[in-house]
Amino acid sequence: MSGKIILTVLITIASFGSWAQTPETPKTTTKIHWITYKEAVQLNKEGKKRKIITDVFTEWCGWCKRMDASTFNDQAVADYVNKYFWAVKFDAETKDTIVIDKIVYVNQHPSANRSTHDLAQKLLQNQMSYPSYVFLNEANQAITIVPGYYPASDFMLWLRFIAE
């Protein structure tokens, strides 16, 4: 008899516990609003002045993917980037032709494996390392290049330093 009472009490507690819990409200998450390099330059020219952060990456780069999955998905990083920067993702091996201020940037060897784009070479000053983050001022001039993977808390230090 006591076994039945204990079982009844456990079932009651378990069902009360699940009934008493409220479903967790999904958090609304802000993602970084990525735009093209050409769009960022144009926005600054139109007077919508912000510094530019360009994430120069490649499809095969494991650290680039980790940066996307962790740091760039961090809510504080996304909010800060969206508030203070024009955010650009740029594939260093893109095959696209890009024209900025009548200057044409191309991938000189689009069929070659791991051939880099002219614009990536310009942005990284021929120091090809992935991932790398190119920070530009509101006049679209280079401030600095920061190579490598950073966890969100460390990357926030760079963002604050550049923005302020």
Secondary structure in CASP SS format (residue, H / E / C, confidence):
PFRMAT SS
TARGET T0000
AUTHOR 0000-0000-0000
METHOD secondary structure of the structure
MODEL  1
M C 1.00
S H 1.00
G H 1.00
K H 1.00
I H 1.00
I H 1.00
L H 1.00
T H 1.00
V H 1.00
L H 1.00
I H 1.00
T H 1.00
I H 1.00
A H 1.00
S H 1.00
F H 1.00
G H 1.00
S H 1.00
W H 1.00
A H 1.00
Q C 1.00
T C 1.00
P C 1.00
E C 1.00
T C 1.00
P C 1.00
K C 1.00
T C 1.00
T C 1.00
T C 1.00
K C 1.00
I C 1.00
H C 1.00
W E 1.00
I E 1.00
T C 1.00
Y H 1.00
K H 1.00
E H 1.00
A H 1.00
V H 1.00
Q H 1.00
L H 1.00
N H 1.00
K H 1.00
E C 1.00
G C 1.00
K C 1.00
K C 1.00
R C 1.00
K E 1.00
I E 1.00
I E 1.00
T E 1.00
D E 1.00
V E 1.00
F E 1.00
T C 1.00
E C 1.00
W C 1.00
C C 1.00
G H 1.00
W H 1.00
C H 1.00
K H 1.00
R H 1.00
M H 1.00
D H 1.00
A H 1.00
S C 1.00
T H 1.00
F H 1.00
N H 1.00
D C 1.00
Q H 1.00
A H 1.00
V H 1.00
A H 1.00
D H 1.00
Y H 1.00
V H 1.00
N H 1.00
K H 1.00
Y H 1.00
F E 1.00
W E 1.00
A E 1.00
V E 1.00
K E 1.00
F E 1.00
D E 1.00
A C 1.00
E C 1.00
T C 1.00
K C 1.00
D C 1.00
T C 1.00
I E 1.00
V E 1.00
I E 1.00
D C 1.00
K C 1.00
I E 1.00
V E 1.00
Y E 1.00
V C 1.00
N E 1.00
Q C 1.00
H C 1.00
P C 1.00
S C 1.00
A C 1.00
N C 1.00
R C 1.00
S C 1.00
T C 1.00
H E 1.00
D H 1.00
L H 1.00
A H 1.00
Q H 1.00
K H 1.00
L H 1.00
L C 1.00
Q C 1.00
N C 1.00
Q C 1.00
M C 1.00
S C 1.00
Y C 1.00
P C 1.00
S E 1.00
Y E 1.00
V E 1.00
F E 1.00
L E 1.00
N C 1.00
E C 1.00
A C 1.00
N C 1.00
Q C 1.00
A E 1.00
I E 1.00
T E 1.00
I E 1.00
V E 1.00
P E 1.00
G C 1.00
Y C 1.00
Y C 1.00
P C 1.00
A H 1.00
S H 1.00
D H 1.00
F H 1.00
M H 1.00
L H 1.00
W H 1.00
L H 1.00
R H 1.00
F H 1.00
I H 1.00
A H 1.00
E C 1.00
END
